[in-house]
């Protein structure tokens, strides 16, 4: 006979007493990526120094990753492009134009 029959309660009304083990929250950034981010910040500052955005002609403030930022590509300066915020937005708003002009791979 089921417990809910004995207690005259439906299964949804029964309290389940499962043992809860404390869990650690999932890290937002892995240890490996944290190290990459620290190295990226140092390289980024040196890379942007005195560069102009090829789209707007103004002083560059951001780095566009023409080949993405996954894994080790974050630190691969071969695919970096110094741009302004407006230039960066234009690249991503117009992907076909960006591919045609070599700003996206």
C-alpha positions in Angstrom: 0.0 0.0 0.0 1.3 3.5 -0.8 2.1 6.0 1.9 -0.4 8.5 0.5 -3.1 5.9 0.9 -2.2 5.4 4.6 -2.0 9.1 5.3 -4.9 10.0 3.1 -2.7 12.5 1.2 -1.9 12.7 -2.5 1.8 12.3 -3.5 2.0 16.0 -4.3 1.0 16.9 -0.8 3.7 14.8 0.9 6.8 16.4 2.1 9.9 14.8 0.8 12.9 15.0 3.1 15.9 14.7 0.9 19.3 15.3 2.3 20.6 18.5 0.8 24.4 18.8 0.5 25.8 22.3 0.3 27.0 23.1 -3.2 29.4 25.7 -4.4 28.1 28.1 -7.0 29.4 27.6 -10.6 32.3 30.0 -11.3 31.4 32.7 -13.8 34.9 32.6 -15.3 37.2 29.7 -15.3 40.7 29.9 -13.7 42.2 29.5 -17.2 40.1 32.3 -18.6 40.9 34.5 -15.6 44.6 34.2 -16.4 43.9 34.9 -20.1 41.9 38.0 -19.2 44.7 39.4 -17.0 47.2 38.9 -19.9 44.8 40.4 -22.3 44.4 43.6 -20.3 48.2 44.2 -20.4 48.5 43.4 -24.1 45.4 45.5 -24.9 46.7 48.7 -23.4 50.0 48.4 -25.3 48.2 47.5 -28.6 45.8 50.4 -28.5 48.4 53.0 -27.7 48.3 55.7 -30.4 46.2 53.7 -32.9 43.4 55.2 -35.0 40.2 53.4 -36.0 40.2 52.5 -39.7 36.4 53.1 -39.9 35.9 56.4 -38.1 39.5 57.8 -38.2 39.3 58.6 -34.5 41.5 57.4 -31.6 40.9 53.6 -31.1 39.4 52.6 -27.7 38.5 48.9 -28.3 39.9 45.8 -29.9 37.9 44.0 -32.5 38.7 40.3 -32.8 38.4 39.6 -36.5 38.5 35.8 -35.9 36.6 35.6 -32.6 37.8 35.4 -29.0 37.3 31.7 -28.3 40.1 29.8 -26.5 43.6 31.0 -27.3 42.3 33.5 -30.0 41.7 36.0 -27.3 45.4 36.7 -27.1 46.3 36.3 -30.8 47.3 39.8 -31.9 47.4 38.6 -35.5 43.6 39.0 -35.6 43.2 42.2 -33.5 41.9 45.4 -35.0 42.0 48.7 -33.1 38.6 50.4 -33.4 36.3 53.0 -31.8 33.0 51.9 -30.2 31.1 53.3 -33.2 33.4 51.4 -35.6 33.0 48.2 -33.6 29.2 48.5 -33.7 29.3 49.2 -37.4 31.4 46.1 -38.1 28.9 43.9 -36.2 25.8 45.6 -37.6 27.1 45.1 -41.2 28.7 41.6 -41.2 28.7 41.2 -45.0 30.4 44.5 -45.5 32.9 43.7 -42.7 33.7 40.3 -44.4 34.2 42.0 -47.8 36.6 44.5 -46.2 38.5 42.0 -44.1 37.1 43.1 -40.7 35.5 39.7 -40.1 36.8 36.3 -41.0 
